[in-house]
Amino acid sequence: MFEMRKKSHWKIGVIAIMALSWLHALGWSSGRHQALASQAGVGFCQIANADDLPPRLGEQTPANTIKLVVSKQEVELGELVQARLVNTTQLVARYGSEFKIQRYGRTGWKTDPSSPDGPWPRRMGKLLPGRAAGCYGFSVPLGRDPGRYRFLTSVYLGSAKQGRVAEFVARVTG
């Protein structure tokens, strides 16, 4: 009986650790900007093979690249848009849960005031060749200006840090 309870507690602990390890891949951020895979775009976040994702979005990902792609090119203010990295190289890349949202204005790209600000887990995820990473998510708050927005994140190949961006347009309903 005691041995059975020990095994049961061990299994619960393993499940909890596995669940927590996925939080970094979902791009959890503070406040209302949480990537919720159970909401809009759930299919986008569950596709694992890099080759399967871009055709679903109506685009091609060139071979031998790591690209950040968005679930929708256009969203309404308040609607969730998701982004994720796609690896078509033969290399293993690393990525974190950090991302920023920038808006294009008269003076170029600037971090939007509604961009998530962390705190971010310090753990890095591995992005294997031919695979897609976990999702980042963001909802442009109602009351923000419509226009061009983009996700901005980084990938690491060896010790080299490289930026990746994916753009989307937020529009007013009406």
C-alpha positions, 0 to 999 in steps of 0.5 A, a space after each residue: 500500500 505504501 509503495 503504491 502511494 509512493 509511485 502515485 505521488 511520483 507520477 503526479 510530480 512528473 506530470 506537474 514538472 512536464 506541465 510546467 516545462 511547457 509554460 516557457 514554450 507558450 510564451 507566458 507573459 504578465 497580465 492579460 497577454 497570455 498565450 492560451 493554446 486552448 483559444 483561437 488558433 489552437 491548430 496553429 499551436 499544435 502542428 509539430 512538423 515545420 513542413 506542415 505549418 507554412 502551407 497551412 498559412 498560405 506561405 512557403 518557408 525556405 529550406 535552411 532557415 529558422 523563421 517566425 510565423 504568425 497564425 493570422 496576417 490580420 486580426 481585429 483589436 482584442 483578438 489573439 494572434 500567435 507566433 512560433 518559430 519554424 526550423 527548416 535547418 539541420 541544426 538544433 537551435 535554442 529559444 526562450 520565452 521572451 518576446 516583444 510586440 512592436 508597432 510601426 509608426 511615423 518614426 519606425 518600429 517601436 516597442 508598443 506600450 502593451 507589449 508583454 514585459 515578463 518576468 520570463 523564465 530563464 530556461 531555454 527550449 530546444 528547436 530541433 531540425 524540421 520542427 516548430 516551437 511552442 507558441 507566443 501569444 498576444 492580443 492587441 488591446 481594445 483602444 490601441 491604434 490599428 496598424 502594423 504590429 510585429 512579434 520580435 524574439 531571438 533564437 540561438 545557434 551555438 553562441 550566436 544570438 539572432 533576431 526573428 520577426 513576424 508581422 501582422 496588421 490589427 484593424 478596427 471592427 466595423 
